[in-house]
Amino acid sequence: MVKRFEKDVVAKKPAVVTISVGINDVWHRVNKPHDPKVLEAYKENVTKMVDMAQNAGIKVIIIAPTVIQEDPENEGNKRLVMYVDAEREIAKEKKCVFIDLHQMFLDAIAKRPADIELDKNKRAYTRDGVHMKPAGDAIMAIAVLKGLGVPDEKIAVKE
């Protein structure tokens, strides 16, 4: 992504950019041991993209990865915490908005309504453990709206 970021994002001169990365860095390696070098490269690359955007006057919103398999106790979600922490540190250092989507999904899983429709793998928010179903899309949309400063009363569903 870093190699394409200048041409595909910065050159387009957006006012705001969201950076939402990290899920594949963990998901595609979950059957291998944790590699601190992968996490370090991840931190460097996210920092490079933030720097490129900010140097061009673009506001940056960093969005934490969601969840893997909707199971807070699985290895993927335990590893994701390191990536979320890395993004949180970058956002603090670079004065970016940080949206902790990972925690929002953990909260949604913990408070999942008993009547929500689950698939055969007991997933309500993702199709394959990572890519969203409509309920997951809604959580992501709410998180971004909150991150942009939209008040809860403007986000609430009206019946």
N, C-alpha and C positions, 0 to 999 in steps of 0.2 A: 504493500500500500504506500509506503513512504516514497518509492520510486515514481508512483503515479500521482501523488498528492499535489505537487506543484501544478502539473498540467491539468489534472481532472478536477481540482478544487480551487486552489489559490488563484490560478489564472482566470477563473470565472468571476472573481471579485465578489463573492457573497458577503453579506453583512454579518451572517452568523453561520457557523459550521458545527455540526454535531459529530463527535468522534465516538463511535460505538464499536469497539473491537475487543477481542480477548476470548470469546467463547470458543472459536475454532482452535486457538492456541492450546486450549486445555482439552476440548472434546476429542480432537484428532490424535491426542497423545495419551489419553486416559489409560490405555492398556500398557503403557510404558512407564518406567519410573520417572518421578519428577526430575526435571533437568533445570538447575538454577540458571544455566546459560540461556535457556529459552526465555525464562522470566526476565533476565537482564536485558536481552535483545528487545523484548517487548517494551520494557520501560524506556529504553533508548529510542525506539521507533515512535512510541506515542509522544514522547517529549519532542522529537524532531518535528512531528506533524503540528503539535501545538505551537512550537516556535515559528514554523513557517507561516502558519495562519496569523498569529499575533503580529509578526513582523510586517504582515501585509494589512494590518488594521482590522482583522476579522475577529469578531467575538467567538470564543470557543466554549462549547458545552461538551463536557466529557460524560458519556453515559456508560455506566458499569455494565458488564455482561449480565445476562439474566440467570438462568439455571440450567442444569443438565439433568434430564430424566425426572424432574419434579420430585427428587428425593434429596432432602437436605443432608442426609448422612452418606451419600455416595462419594466416592473418591473425587469425581469431577468437581462437585460443589465444594469439597474441602480445599481443593487446589485453587478453585476460582477465587477464594478469599484473598489469596496472595496477589492476584491480578487486580482485584477490586481495590485492595490496599495500595497497590502501586499507582493506580489511577487517582485515588483520593490524594495521595502525596503530591502527584504531579499537579493536580487541580489546585491544591493549596499553594504550592510553590509558584505556580504560574498565574494565580488569581483567576481561575476559570470556574464557571458553574459546574458543579458535580452532581449528577443524578445517580443515586444508588439503586439502580434497577434490581440488582441482585437481592438486596434486602427487601425491596418491595415484593419480589416474587416469593422469597422465604416467608414473609408475613402472609401473603395470599394463600400459600400452601398450608400454613399453620391454621389459618382461619377459614379454610375452604368450606363453603356451605355444604351441608349434607346432601342437599338436593341437586347439586351441580352435576351435569352429565360428565361421566368419565368414560374414556375409551377402554379397550380390553387391557391396556397396560397401566390403567389407573391414572391417566393423564387428563387434566382438565384444560390446561393452558397451552400445551404444545402438541404438535402432530407427531413428532419423532423424538421428543425429549429435548429439542432445542428450537425448532422453528414453530412459530406461533399459530395457534388457533384463534378465533375471534376473541375469546376471553383473555388470552395473553396479549393480543393486540390492544385491547382496552386498557390493560394495566400499563403497557408501554406508553400509550397515548396520554393517560392521566399523569404518569411520571414526567413526561416531557412538558406537558402544560404547566405542572407545578414548578418544574425547573425554570420555565420561562416567566414564572411569577404570576400565573393566572390564579386568582383566588378560588378556594374550594367551591364557593357558592356559584361560580361561573362554570364549574366543571360538572356539578351534580346533575344527575339524570332527572329530567322532569317527566312526570307521568301524566 
